[in-house]
Amino acid sequence: MNDATTSSTKLSLFAVATGQKIFWTVAPFVVIAAVWQFASQFFPPFLFPSLVDVFARVIDILMTWSKLSSVLTTAMRILGGLAGAFVIGAILGFVMVQSKYADRFLSPVLTFFQGIPALSWVVFAIIWFHGVEFRILFIMIATTLPAFTFQVVGALRSMNKDLLEMVMSFRPGRLKFFTAMVLPAVLPEILTSWKVNLGNASRVVVVAELVGSSGGVGFQLLRQQQLFDMAGALAWTLQLVFFVLLFQRLLSFIEKVAFRYRATSERRL
Amino acid sequence: MRKPESVMPQDTPFETESKAEIVFRSVTKRFGSLVAVDHLDLEIGQGELVALVGKTGCGKSTMFNMISGLMAPSGGDVRVMGHDPFKEFDWFRGKMAIVFQNDRLLPWRTAVKNVEFGLEMLDISKAERRRIAMAWLDQLGLSGHEDDYPHALSGGMRQRVSIARAFATNAELLLCDEPFSALDEITSKRLRAEFASLVRKNSKTAVFITHSINEAFDIGDRIVVLKRPAEIAHDLRISPETTDAEKAEITTMIHESLSK
């Protein structure tokens, strides 16, 4: 077999594999969309609106600045809350790993916090604080902080002892120890924690906006509910889902680049 | 202070005048009720290549950890280059390098970046780091693999990268904890020879822990045989002139004392 034939075969195998991947990604959504569209023929629009209407509303939100700004506001609230919770969680995590007393004190408190429903935090925030943005930031941090902290603690504790000893044998300063060992060692678990908390945060932010805000996707959903506008409710929901998917893709891309050193097996689980 | 026995060969006296690089004075190490090292006295001079031999659990690694400053003695005094390696941990930055039993390469760094690691801790400039690391990789036959991640290298290649990492810092003292024990016999023998040659060529002091008497013969100018709990059973000086018959005699003697 000559080189041209070999590369042509490789190309066609790649095309088939890519085609299959796209098919299995898209197929479930096509089926759901088809069923929905079929249902829209027999039910009133406030129950099952036509997908054409939903699509038009999605485009309208994206093209109208006053509406798009609501989506961006919600996105910023999610990212701001996650960033705040991550910074505080990372500090608490480091303190807990360094001090067993801090660990003994903080672990039960954070576990207790984990048991408090997001809606309770919303109520507390409305009672305690006046500013809308601060309320939402507080809710976001309170609901995602325990998970971030425990994930940071887990990542730090699971660092490879052999590698730690090797690094210590070169007597690094604190900053070098952190940048050369700690950060790359814990990064995979940190990114995973961001992925997990992103989903949680997107659900919590909607609840927070629904109850205590005059803007954002949650507030818009409340308006659609009052208007009995299912197409609008779907369109606003899809905006949030798109944002989460987009950010998940970004995190996956970072993972792909940052963890290219990982060995891969040809055999899958 | 314990001095080497002039068993083999008779005419190679130990240079007692040499400045001792490592000194153990009545060192004891306890783990609860277990005594791992019991009033150990030992001196290792500058430029010596010493193989510490002993059975598993005889306290070799405990000694190793005390020399490297990762562990403090329960009693007595450990001095390395005149300093306490545990209390003055940072003083040894750049003065001591370790080759571990497993390669302990950072998986997120390429081969060359792993070799550069110790140099980074010494604040060597980026260009200089790269030049030194490439030279060591070349010397250890790893040219062309500098951009490979550890998972893409064989066990022998990875261990060579870890040797390059230790040598790159130009540390005066090299500590090796059974670095070739996980490799096949052929690779292990070749790396031993390369290692001993590099140590001598670069005038390093090296302490090499092993449970293999053959490996000790291949590596050491001096063989210190430890019995439990880290007491010196024999302290022998070896030279290139030591014959196979003499080595066989020594091996039998070591086996006998270790099996007691």
Interface residues (C-beta under 8 A of the other chain):
Chain A: D162 L163 E165 M166 V167 M168 S169 F170 R171 P172 G173 K176 A180 M181 P184 F259 Y261 R262 A263
Chain B: S68 L70 F89 D90 F92 R93 G94 M96 A97 I98 F100 N102 R104 L106 P107 W108 R109 T110 F117 G118 E120 M121 Y149 P150 H151 A152 T169
